[in-house]
Amino acid sequence: MIEWIKQLKTAFGLAFLWLVCLIYFTQGFRSFVWTAVSYQMKDRLKLSPSASQFVFSIAFFPWSIKPIYGILSDCIPIKGKKRIPYLVIATVMSLVPWLILGVNETSRSSMWHLIILLTVQNLGSAMADVVIDAMIAEAVRCEKALFAGDLQSISWLAMAFGGVCGSLLGGYALANLEIDIIFLLFSALPAVQLFSCGLVQENPIGGELLSEFSNLSDSHLLNGKTNNLDEDSSLEKKSNFGARKRKKSKKKSKKTQFMPRKVETQSPGKGKSLALQWFLSLKDATYSLCCAFKQPIILRSMAWFFLAHVTVPNLSTVMFYYQTEFLKLEASFLGTARVVGWLGLMIGTFTYNQYLKKMKLRRILMLAHIGLAFLNLFDIVLVSQTNVAFGVSDKNLVLCGSALSDAINQLKFMPFLILSGQLCPPGIEGTLFALFMSINNFGSTVGSFAGAGLASILNISSGSFDNLLLGITIQLFCTLIPIMLLFLIPKEATGIAS
């Protein structure tokens, strides 16, 4: 393990490796502070379950538009640099809201102030996620492709470790500290991240990249030439297309016919203006995405994953209210349940890689949704208190449900990653993959809105859970709807990336 880390340090540099681990540890550690946010809305603002879910749905929307951040950082450099400046901006946006929430009581006491600050914070976190993905992809391309899987592995390990620490410490902090102190404590991580950005050096790109984008926009070629176009933006760590992209980059470097125009665009008085180059770069990126996404096999597959979220109302916030108000489960226990959930996620990943990856994706997704429907029975048993009659405690049932839920959801997410990798055409893998992830995230957001609407219609509120059993039953039947839409998934696709 130590030798492995030393090899990565030699290949990428200590500062870069530290920044990658810090950002992904922070992403996992967010459970520390978001647990406090949940209690702030429930106990201090006295929001109903549907209102709280509405707040979360809006606050997490920035994760649904991740390709925009990648395209902007690729096409519009800041002072000749296209990664570190955007990472600094993203980190500031992640830091400032927590400081305001920790210092200003008015901002914590207003639902709309809370929505704005949490949305800005998620905007910064999502942008940082995209930019660090881009930096990893570029580092791997620079003759270090041998370490591509290792770099992705260490980033996921850092995030998993952060998730476990955040879940464990979050419950303890809520039991012993004021919420404003928790916000200020968490702000230390983005503050360290901001300082760490200054430790990583990035070479200015000059005018060459913009000139290449300008040439590409004239021909609208959907090939490997938009090489840096958010290659990048959020490969979500479990997919790696770096080797293919590096080959494309080498091919492009051999073509010298673009050199005269590159020199021309660097002269202030000649060629196209900087603003026009930016416009043409953005236009080319958008055109490439549209051409790829209009392919029926891509459109149909992504439609299934989107509908799989939209058709199932998310009642997780309602269940949080039920567990804390009716079952009287402590914050420390819920933190432990989240740790068990992280372990379940790892078990789900291992199970998929060992036993399911050769199976047809349609069958895997069908089994995953049957499993999710079965888990709804756990919630029905919990809400109806049938478990008490059989001597099973509420805590044991919640722990078991948390582990199985994350494991089964991972079995559903892994095929999404594999299929996305199979469908991405060469040359724009990164950007299109980020678009796929955004569609998945947006579907989840819409599902949360649907859950908030269902809770409102059924008059499920804080202290009034009479119709919760009906809501979970509706959710159970809705979980089976995506199975009827599996014809949208390619019939012969398997769980092995091609």
Secondary structure, 3 states (H helix, E strand, C coil): CHHHHHHHHHHHCHHHHHHHHHHHHHHHHHHHHHHHHHHHHHHHCCCCHHHHHHHHHHHCHHHHHHHHHHHHHHHCCECCECCHHHHHHHHHHHHHHHHHHHHCHHHHHCHHHHHHHHHHHHHHHHHHHHHHHHHHHHHHHCCCHHHHHHHHHHHHHHHHHHHHHHHHHHHHHHHHCCHHHHHHHHCHHHHHHHHHHCCCCCCCCCCHHHHHHHHHHHHCCCCCCCCCCCCCCCCCCCCCCHHHHHHHHHHHHCCCCCHHHHHHHHCCCCCCCHHHHHHHHHHHHHHHHHHHHCCHHHHHHHHHHHHHHHCCCCCHHHHHHHHHHHCCCCHHHHHHHHHHHHHHHHHHHHHHHHHHCCCEHHHHHHHHHHHHHHHHHHHHHHHHCHHHHCCCCHHHHHHHHHHHHHHHHHHHHHHHHHHHHHHCCCCCHHHHHHHHHHHHHHHHHHHHHHHHHHHHHCCCECCECCCHHHHHHHHHHHHCHHHHHHHHCCCCCECCCC
